[in-house]
């Protein structure tokens, strides 16, 4: 089975952000579930369909991102060496908030469990929202200027 290592998956309305990246241009603000993989890794290849399904099925504030650490010959991907420096096994799945690691994912490698994990951690996105945006999303009563005086 061939593993497509440099592919951008089309972003649909249901997908926040799903990419296979050799060199991510920037870190997203907010939440990202990242899979660090090696193109030659059999476990990574087995995970790929579930990862794609989870990313397409999930609708929420967590972006799904794949980062290639080693190529098809197990050579490190030079452009990603800083991103992959602490990765010891493939695949490794980690949740990040505003570019900082929050936790590692240790669950099963099914699309359903990946989506469930993303949904469990959506509250972290709300914690970083300004209160006005958070309240507006929750249907809070509208406030008038005189309410603050």
N, C-alpha and C positions, 0 to 999 in steps of 0.2 A: 504494500500500500504506500503510495506517495503521500507525503505531508506537505501541504502548501504553506511555505514559511513566510512569504511576503505577500500577504493578501489584505486588502481592506474590504471588510464585509459591508455591504450597503446599509446605511442607517435609515431605518424606517421610523414611522411615528411611534411605534412601540419600543424601539431600541434607543436607549440613551446614548451609548457609544460603544461600539464593538469593533475592535481592530486587532489585527495581528501586526505587531510592529517590530521592525529591526531597530529603529531609532526613534523613540517617541520624541516629538518636538517639544512637549511641555507636559507638566503634570496638571491634571485637572484640579480645580477647586471642587470641594465636595467629596463625595464618596466614590471610590473605585474598588472593584474586586479584580485583582490582577492574578493572572496565571503566568508564572514564569516557566518557560519550557525549553526543551532542546529538540531541534527538528528530528534528530535521530532516535529519540526516546520512544519506545513502544508504548509506555504508559501514557505519555503525552498524546500520542496518536490515537490511543483508545479514548481519551478524554475529549478530544476535539469535537466529535458530533454532539455530545452532551453539553459542552460549553456553548457551542453555537445555538443549540435549541434553548438553553437557559437564557442566553442573551436576547433571543428573539421573542421568547415567551414573557420575559420580565418587563414590567412597566413600572418605573419608579425612579428614585433619585440616584440609585447605584449604577455607575457605569461599569461595563465589563471590558477588560483590556487584557490582551495577551502580549507578553514581551519575550522575544527570543533571546536566550542567553547563550546557547550553543547551536552551531549550524549542523547540517546533515552529516558532517564528518567529525562531530563532537568538538570542533574548534570554537573557542569563545567568540562571540560576536563583539568585535572591538567597540562599536558604537554604543553598546549596552553594558559595558563592563562595570560602570559605576552603579547602574540600576541592579545588576545581578551579583554584586560583590558579596552579599551575605546569603546567597542562595546555595544550599548544600545538596538538594535533591530535586529531581524533576518528576512530575510537575509539582510546583509549590504554588499554593493559592493563598493570597493574603489580602486583607481588607485595609484600605488606606483612607484617611480623611485629610483633605487639604495637603496631600503629599507625605503625610506621616503615617507609618504603620500603626494600625489599631490592634489587629489580631491575625492569627493564621487560621485558615479553614482546615479542619481535620475530619470533616464529614464524608459521606459517601460521594462518589463521583457520578451522580445522576443529575439530569437537568432539574428534576423536581427539587432535590435537596439543595442545589446551588441557588435556585430561585427562593426557596424557603429561607436560606441563610441571608440572602440579600434583603428580603422582606423583614427579617428579624432585626436587621441593623439599620433600617430606614430612619429610626428615631435619632440616630447620630446626625443625619442631615438637618433635622429640625432644630437640633441644639445649636447649629451654627447659623441659623436663619435669624435675621433681625426680628425682633418681637412683632413689629407691625406686619411684616410679611407672614409670619407664622399665624398670627391672629386672623388675618384676612383669609388665609387658606382654611382656617377652622370655622369660618362663618361667625366670627365675633361681631357684636353690634358695632355699627359705625359710630365713630367718635367725632365730636365737633370740637372746634377750637376752644370753646368755652369750657369743655370738659377738662382742659389742661390748665386753666387759669385759676 
